[in-house]
Amino acid sequence: MHSPSLLPSIIIRPETPADEPAIEILGKNTFGPGRFARAAFRLREGVASDPKLSFVAEINGRIGGSVKLTHVVIGDKRALLLGPLMIDPAHRNMGIGRELMNRSILEARLQGHRYIVLVGDFAYYGPFGFDRIESGKIRFPGPADPARILGCELAKGAGEGYSGIVRRNY
Ligand SMILES: CC(C)(COP(=O)(O)OP(=O)(O)OC[C@H]1O[C@@H](n2cnc3c(N)ncnc32)[C@H](O)[C@@H]1OP(=O)(O)O)[C@@H](O)C(=O)NCCC(=O)NCCS
């Protein structure tokens, strides 16, 4: 007789509207009230992320991870804003963040998008293809440490010409 598996069941899938309450709780637990002041949060406020490019990790049937991509404009060029990326503390360092990142970047590339921008740690996002941006070239409307503004070209040379303020894409 087989004993039950102790390994969690992890499914990475596109988010649906029904996931939103659980994602909201994950955000509250991860970033606390400070999340409302984050530059990227303010850009996303009231703007739906792209459900074809936003994924959740369902861990043992519950939402335990989430990544969102939202359409923005930088200067006069369309781009994507990545974030928040968040994993339930009980399930960190298991590669789930990496899976969500790889899936969202792959889908963005397959769907012909050119460039992704985010505010985050270069040490974490560098291996996914994100680079630091020359200081002041791309700016956020709210407070954002320039050293944490990172960009990822989805095709060779696709990041050229991106400069200016990141704005909402209505
Ligand atoms: C950052 C986060 C999404 C990573 O998710 P995860 O599923 O634990 O990540 P993975 O298992 O794919 O990768 C773990 C690796 O990333 C490293 N890592 C985690 N956060 C890091 C950071 N801020 N800077 C550098 N490395 C980091 C871990 O040390 C680990 O390294 P190892 O593989 O050498 O041991 C998760 O820790 C989290 O939700 N943090 C709080 C929210 C947050 O800061 N989100 C990012 C900003 S929006």
The ligand as an ORCA input file, in Angstrom:
! r2SCAN-3c Opt
* xyz 0 1
  C      10.938     37.006     -3.580
  C       9.989     35.820     -3.606
  C       8.858     36.077     -4.582
  C      10.780     34.585     -4.072
  O       9.893     33.486     -4.195
  P      10.379     32.000     -3.931
  O       9.370     31.050     -4.443
  O      10.792     31.861     -2.511
  O      11.692     31.978     -4.865
  P      12.412     30.744     -5.511
  O      12.199     29.520     -4.675
  O      12.095     30.664     -6.949
  O      13.908     31.226     -5.402
  C      14.517     31.210     -4.155
  C      15.900     31.833     -4.296
  O      15.750     33.258     -4.461
  C      16.499     33.885     -3.456
  N      15.850     35.147     -3.121
  C      14.650     35.350     -2.548
  N      14.431     36.676     -2.387
  C      15.523     37.300     -2.868
  C      15.904     38.645     -2.984
  N      15.113     39.633     -2.569
  N      17.125     38.923     -3.536
  C      17.933     37.924     -3.949
  N      17.617     36.635     -3.877
  C      16.435     36.323     -3.338
  C      16.506     32.904     -2.303
  O      17.577     33.180     -1.422
  C      16.704     31.589     -3.039
  O      18.032     31.440     -3.419
  P      18.691     29.966     -3.635
  O      17.886     29.285     -4.724
  O      20.095     30.269     -4.027
  O      18.536     29.300     -2.321
  C       9.406     35.491     -2.195
  O      10.471     35.388     -1.287
  C       8.429     36.559     -1.708
  O       7.229     36.455     -1.903
  N       8.959     37.572     -1.020
  C       8.153     38.660     -0.486
  C       7.601     39.518     -1.582
  C       8.662     40.135     -2.441
  O       9.673     40.631     -1.961
  N       8.417     40.078     -3.760
  C       9.331     40.611     -4.728
  C       9.134     42.057     -4.918
  S       7.639     42.431     -5.766
*
